[in-house]
Amino acid sequence: MITSFDFSSGKWLSGAIDRLPGHDLYFGTPLNRPTAGIPIGDGDTGSLVWQERDGIHINIGKSDLWKDASPGATPDDECYNGSKEEEQTVQKHGGELILRFRHPAFDYMYQKEYETRLSLIDATATIDAVTPIGEVHARAFASSDAHVSVLHCRMRTEEADTPEIRLLRWGSRTLWRWYAQQTPHPEIGLDGTDASVTDDRIYITQDLGTTRFCLGLLGSPALMLREDGYYSEE
């Protein structure tokens, strides 16, 4: 296959990178549902970025986040026995990060200027929203070197508006079969989960058979009052 990307070095070939900006994806209205979200990642961790009326929502996943099959499970159990369906090896959902503002930053009605862009050069999602109430400018990307996903957000409002940061993981279920064969036990997938806070870090952990999964958040907020009377938060 002929390609402009050198997979051995992880770099674009000469001249190819200059043409990429012309193929970036642009969105002129808020991405208000997951099916319209922008995928970003580094080949290992991946995120889906979209917007709610008053916030930025990121769904988080990982390529090797698997729950092992229950001890004693057989191929017949996994393939044909509906009651054993959720005891097989399956990939799981990682978690969610929500940055929620106290004003409708992404409401269609209030948009004076809006653009979301996916840059193909560095796989970065850029969000710019300007309303009569304030401005939100954000970048989201995944770093393969540091093995982290990053959300950098700047906000400017007439009044102090400290956003709420929420890190969530409620488990996930395997629902592969027809409705009549699904096990009606909503508590499945929630066991083995714990949450903790250390200084400026939040951790959510869950035991998945032989795997112990950890979802962590490190925040570094800064609030400043500008000379023009506007509050700026980063």
Wavefront OBJ file of the C-alpha trace (Angstrom):
o trace
v 0.000 0.000 0.000
v 1.328 3.412 -0.974
v 1.122 5.920 1.876
v 2.566 9.326 2.806
v 3.151 8.203 6.395
v 6.270 6.293 7.468
v 5.025 3.815 10.085
v 8.575 2.748 11.061
v 9.556 6.277 12.160
v 6.072 7.536 13.022
v 6.519 10.606 10.805
v 4.981 12.037 7.651
v 7.078 11.957 4.489
v 8.501 15.212 3.130
v 5.853 17.410 1.508
v 2.886 15.384 2.726
v 2.493 17.330 5.963
v 2.123 20.616 4.071
v -1.022 19.336 2.360
v -2.740 17.993 5.481
v -4.277 21.266 6.813
v -6.408 21.462 3.703
v -8.093 18.223 4.780
v -8.793 19.147 8.425
v -12.368 18.620 9.609
v -14.337 21.762 10.499
v -17.689 22.006 12.293
v -19.681 25.256 12.361
v -22.253 24.251 14.978
v -21.864 22.606 18.407
v -21.411 18.824 18.440
v -24.287 18.177 20.821
v -24.413 14.359 20.774
v -21.874 11.512 20.966
v -22.594 10.293 17.426
v -21.319 13.656 16.139
v -18.239 13.657 18.395
v -14.593 13.894 17.342
v -12.355 10.857 17.995
v -8.798 11.515 19.159
v -6.138 9.144 20.437
v -2.605 7.791 20.171
v -3.311 4.220 19.110
v -3.571 3.027 22.720
v -5.806 5.474 24.569
v -8.720 7.013 22.728
v -11.343 9.645 23.471
v -14.563 10.874 21.915
v -15.021 14.636 22.354
v -18.417 16.299 22.093
v -20.374 19.122 23.723
v -23.422 19.427 25.883
v -25.369 22.679 26.253
v -23.156 23.818 29.125
v -20.046 21.681 28.929
v -17.447 19.521 27.195
v -17.953 15.758 27.404
v -15.164 13.234 26.732
v -15.671 9.466 26.588
v -12.430 7.627 27.393
v -11.293 4.198 26.175
v -8.161 2.052 26.028
v -7.120 -0.628 23.573
v -6.201 -3.276 26.174
v -8.944 -2.674 28.733
v -10.346 -6.196 28.920
v -12.334 -8.063 31.539
v -11.189 -11.665 31.660
v -13.584 -14.568 31.359
v -14.830 -16.111 34.594
v -12.891 -19.172 35.825
v -14.271 -22.347 34.274
v -15.947 -20.644 31.305
v -15.878 -22.781 28.144
v -16.215 -21.809 24.471
v -19.739 -23.276 24.468
v -20.684 -21.054 27.416
v -19.294 -18.009 25.672
v -20.909 -18.627 22.304
v -24.286 -20.218 23.007
v -25.299 -19.836 26.627
v -27.114 -16.540 27.162
v -26.830 -16.788 30.951
v -23.023 -16.924 30.637
v -22.774 -14.100 28.149
v -21.354 -11.555 30.588
v -18.805 -14.003 31.976
v -16.692 -14.033 28.817
v -13.636 -11.956 27.945
v -14.762 -8.599 26.625
v -13.411 -5.088 26.123
v -14.809 -2.510 28.556
v -15.609 1.190 28.530
v -12.950 3.337 30.257
v -14.789 6.317 31.714
v -15.976 9.869 31.153
v -14.595 13.339 31.794
v -17.085 16.222 31.937
v -16.168 19.903 32.166
v -19.395 21.724 33.008
v -19.756 25.511 32.976
v -22.311 27.674 34.753
v -23.495 29.256 31.500
v -24.778 27.777 28.195
v -21.426 27.931 26.416
v -22.498 25.622 23.576
v -26.194 26.396 23.225
v -27.089 26.962 19.544
v -29.138 30.034 20.449
v -26.254 32.030 21.925
v -23.441 31.346 19.481
v -21.847 34.492 18.032
v -18.793 32.616 16.762
v -18.250 28.870 16.861
v -15.800 26.416 15.334
v -14.588 22.947 16.200
v -11.647 21.641 14.202
v -9.840 18.313 14.025
v -6.229 18.852 12.952
v -4.891 15.879 11.015
v -1.237 16.829 11.544
v -1.222 16.394 15.313
v -4.655 14.760 15.928
v -5.771 17.693 18.076
v -9.386 18.777 18.507
v -9.763 22.558 18.895
v -12.992 24.126 20.194
v -13.762 27.865 20.038
v -17.133 29.206 21.192
v -18.023 32.879 21.682
v -21.365 33.888 23.203
v -22.696 37.143 24.699
v -22.042 35.594 28.114
v -18.453 34.505 27.644
v -15.879 32.608 25.616
v -14.538 29.048 25.750
v -11.391 27.947 23.934
v -10.246 24.341 24.355
v -7.788 21.823 22.922
v -7.906 18.059 23.400
v -5.250 15.551 22.365
v -3.506 12.344 23.424
v 0.249 12.101 24.022
v 1.782 8.781 23.032
v 5.081 9.698 24.735
v 3.537 10.591 28.108
v 0.664 8.061 27.822
v -1.942 10.637 28.848
v -4.914 12.419 27.315
v -4.992 16.199 27.749
v -7.800 18.759 27.848
v -6.586 22.362 27.950
v -9.381 24.890 28.367
v -9.443 28.697 28.640
v -12.610 30.550 29.622
v -13.460 34.265 29.709
v -16.637 35.553 31.374
v -17.987 38.784 32.874
v -18.520 37.045 36.217
v -16.424 34.427 37.995
v -17.551 31.084 36.608
v -15.515 28.202 37.994
v -16.427 25.103 35.968
v -17.239 21.770 37.556
v -14.915 18.880 36.676
v -16.376 15.397 36.894
v -14.559 12.101 36.378
v -16.978 9.181 35.989
v -16.903 5.445 35.597
v -20.096 3.485 36.141
v -18.965 0.246 34.561
v -20.277 -1.186 31.324
v -22.145 -4.296 30.267
v -21.908 -6.812 27.444
v -25.240 -6.924 25.642
v -24.517 -8.922 22.517
v -27.676 -11.002 22.252
v -31.296 -10.424 21.460
v -33.319 -8.705 24.185
v -35.010 -11.886 25.380
v -31.608 -13.418 26.250
v -30.190 -10.476 28.205
v -29.792 -10.986 31.946
v -32.011 -8.441 33.769
v -29.527 -7.595 36.533
v -28.506 -3.892 36.319
v -25.901 -4.289 39.075
v -23.673 -6.314 36.732
v -20.464 -4.451 35.913
v -20.470 -2.199 38.992
v -18.595 -4.452 41.412
v -14.941 -3.947 42.352
v -14.997 -0.157 41.827
v -13.399 2.376 44.186
v -12.618 6.121 44.107
v -10.001 8.183 45.949
v -8.541 11.698 46.028
v -4.878 12.544 46.698
v -3.892 16.228 46.694
v -4.868 17.461 43.216
v -5.439 13.994 41.743
v -8.604 11.915 41.410
v -8.468 8.141 40.920
v -11.136 5.600 39.986
v -10.114 1.943 40.062
v -11.886 -1.296 39.207
v -10.862 -4.945 39.400
v -11.536 -6.714 36.085
v -10.525 -10.305 36.732
v -6.719 -10.382 36.511
v -6.593 -6.703 35.510
v -6.798 -3.712 37.871
v -7.875 -0.683 35.857
v -7.169 2.883 37.018
v -8.580 6.100 35.596
v -6.782 9.193 36.909
v -7.258 12.952 36.635
v -4.681 15.659 37.347
v -6.042 19.208 37.281
v -4.163 22.533 37.258
v -6.706 25.412 37.293
v -5.826 29.121 37.339
v -8.285 32.003 37.871
v -7.328 35.565 36.948
v -9.177 38.915 36.943
v -8.166 40.786 33.809
v -7.692 44.544 33.598
v -10.771 44.856 31.378
v -12.951 43.479 34.188
v -13.431 40.037 32.656
v -12.615 36.848 34.514
v -10.242 34.480 32.759
v -9.902 30.868 33.871
v -7.508 28.248 32.560
l 1 2 3 4 5 6 7 8 9 10 11 12 13 14 15 16 17 18 19 20 21 22 23 24 25 26 27 28 29 30 31 32 33 34 35 36 37 38 39 40 41 42 43 44 45 46 47 48 49 50 51 52 53 54 55 56 57 58 59 60 61 62 63 64 65 66 67 68 69 70 71 72 73 74 75 76 77 78 79 80 81 82 83 84 85 86 87 88 89 90 91 92 93 94 95 96 97 98 99 100 101 102 103 104 105 106 107 108 109 110 111 112 113 114 115 116 117 118 119 120 121 122 123 124 125 126 127 128 129 130 131 132 133 134 135 136 137 138 139 140 141 142 143 144 145 146 147 148 149 150 151 152 153 154 155 156 157 158 159 160 161 162 163 164 165 166 167 168 169 170 171 172 173 174 175 176 177 178 179 180 181 182 183 184 185 186 187 188 189 190 191 192 193 194 195 196 197 198 199 200 201 202 203 204 205 206 207 208 209 210 211 212 213 214 215 216 217 218 219 220 221 222 223 224 225 226 227 228 229 230 231 232 233 234
